[in-house]
Amino acid sequence: LESGSFDPAGFAAEIDRMRELTSAPFGVNVTLLAKREPTVIDVILEQGVRLVTTSAGDPTILTSTLKQRGLTVFHVVPNLAAALKAVDAGVDGLVVEGGEGGGFKNPRDVATIVLVPLVVSKVDVPVIAAGGIADGVSMAAALALGAEGVQMGTRMMSSAESPVHANWKDAVVAAEETDTVFLSRFEGPSFRALRTAYSTELERRDKWACGSSVACAISTSAATWRLRSRWAAR
Ligand SMILES: Cc1cc2nc3c(=O)[nH]c(=O)nc-3n(C[C@H](O)[C@H](O)[C@H](O)COP(=O)(O)O)c2cc1C
């Protein structure tokens, strides 16, 4: 259950709804990039959530606070250095996410098939693989690479239960293997999105492609800002 789209009351209501829908264990995600941690953490503790994944930020920010309260903490990492830092911070496990994944990404993306076995070979905590995993075959591959489990984003977003608009789901399902685009590699925050006419245009405006043209740099910043604002408003 992601926490970034809700105010504290809405997030608490989502947790209640999760408990109505299932008696199975579940966890919540806290994106460290967002400036809402204090209130989100209060809700997590008040609601008795047992598992938190932290992502997009420094694992030292929250790990000890959550661990002191008895929660299990997994941190999402895009490379080996981040994995080692998270282990040093005391996490119970890692979500190791390759650059194939949708959403925010490290600008120096590493393929899941490279990253997962590398991290597994260097750490003693359990690893959940993410990035490009969408079915049983890719899940089996992740397990073969040494992961204990998988995290899926794009597949879940496209499911019947997802609140995302049907047109978006249909576009994801109809997409070909070349239909994602890595955006904002040079300015950040980088992310992988569905290829559309608009995202292809943004890809073209990436700073490297623009060279040193001031007009292009300004339009790139404006486009990035628009996307950031949209993302923040999710
Ligand atoms: C629309 C969308 C929203 C996402 N939101 C978050 C988020 O709030 N926090 C997070 O840690 N990861 C987020 N992710 C990343 C997913 O949790 C997951 O790690 C990633 O999508 C895995 O790659 P896949 O899309 O190939 O399955 C998001 C991904 C997508 C596609």
The ligand as a Tripos MOL2 file, in Angstrom:
@<TRIPOS>MOLECULE
LIG
   31    33     1     0     0
SMALL
NO_CHARGES

@<TRIPOS>ATOM
      1 C1          2.6120    4.0580  -11.4880 C.3       1 LIG1
      2 C2          3.6860    3.5770  -10.5520 C.ar      1 LIG1
      3 C3          3.7590    4.1310   -9.2740 C.ar      1 LIG1
      4 C4          4.7670    3.7150   -8.3840 C.ar      1 LIG1
      5 N1          4.8040    4.2630   -7.1380 N.ar      1 LIG1
      6 C5          5.7660    3.8660   -6.2810 C.ar      1 LIG1
      7 C6          5.8100    4.3950   -4.9630 C.ar      1 LIG1
      8 O1          4.9950    5.2150   -4.5470 O.2       1 LIG1
      9 N2          6.8160    3.9640   -4.1500 N.ar      1 LIG1
     10 C7          7.7460    3.0390   -4.5670 C.ar      1 LIG1
     11 O2          8.6220    2.6720   -3.7730 O.2       1 LIG1
     12 N3          7.7110    2.5060   -5.8070 N.ar      1 LIG1
     13 C8          6.7440    2.8980   -6.6570 C.ar      1 LIG1
     14 N4          6.7080    2.3540   -7.9160 N.ar      1 LIG1
     15 C9          7.6770    1.3040   -8.2790 C.3       1 LIG1
     16 C10         7.0420   -0.0620   -7.9910 C.3       1 LIG1
     17 O3          6.8350   -0.2420   -6.6110 O.3       1 LIG1
     18 C11         7.8990   -1.2310   -8.4760 C.3       1 LIG1
     19 O4          9.0930   -1.3500   -7.7390 O.3       1 LIG1
     20 C12         8.2570   -1.1120   -9.9530 C.3       1 LIG1
     21 O5          7.1330   -0.7090  -10.6830 O.3       1 LIG1
     22 C13         8.7440   -2.4850  -10.4110 C.3       1 LIG1
     23 O6          8.9220   -2.5270  -11.7890 O.3       1 LIG1
     24 P1          7.7480   -2.9660  -12.8130 P.3       1 LIG1
     25 O7          6.9550   -1.7270  -13.0400 O.co2     1 LIG1
     26 O8          8.4830   -3.4200  -14.0030 O.co2     1 LIG1
     27 O9          6.9400   -4.0420  -12.1340 O.co2     1 LIG1
     28 C14         5.7140    2.7420   -8.7920 C.ar      1 LIG1
     29 C15         5.6170    2.1860  -10.0830 C.ar      1 LIG1
     30 C16         4.6270    2.5840  -10.9510 C.ar      1 LIG1
     31 C17         4.5620    1.9650  -12.3340 C.3       1 LIG1
@<TRIPOS>BOND
     1     1     2 1
     2     2     3 ar
     3     2    30 ar
     4     3     4 ar
     5     4     5 ar
     6     4    28 ar
     7     5     6 ar
     8     6     7 ar
     9     6    13 1
    10     7     8 2
    11     7     9 ar
    12     9    10 ar
    13    10    11 2
    14    10    12 ar
    15    12    13 ar
    16    13    14 ar
    17    14    15 1
    18    14    28 ar
    19    15    16 1
    20    16    17 1
    21    16    18 1
    22    18    19 1
    23    18    20 1
    24    20    21 1
    25    20    22 1
    26    22    23 1
    27    23    24 1
    28    24    25 2
    29    24    26 1
    30    24    27 1
    31    28    29 ar
    32    29    30 ar
    33    30    31 1
@<TRIPOS>SUBSTRUCTURE
     1 LIG1         1 GROUP 0 **** ****
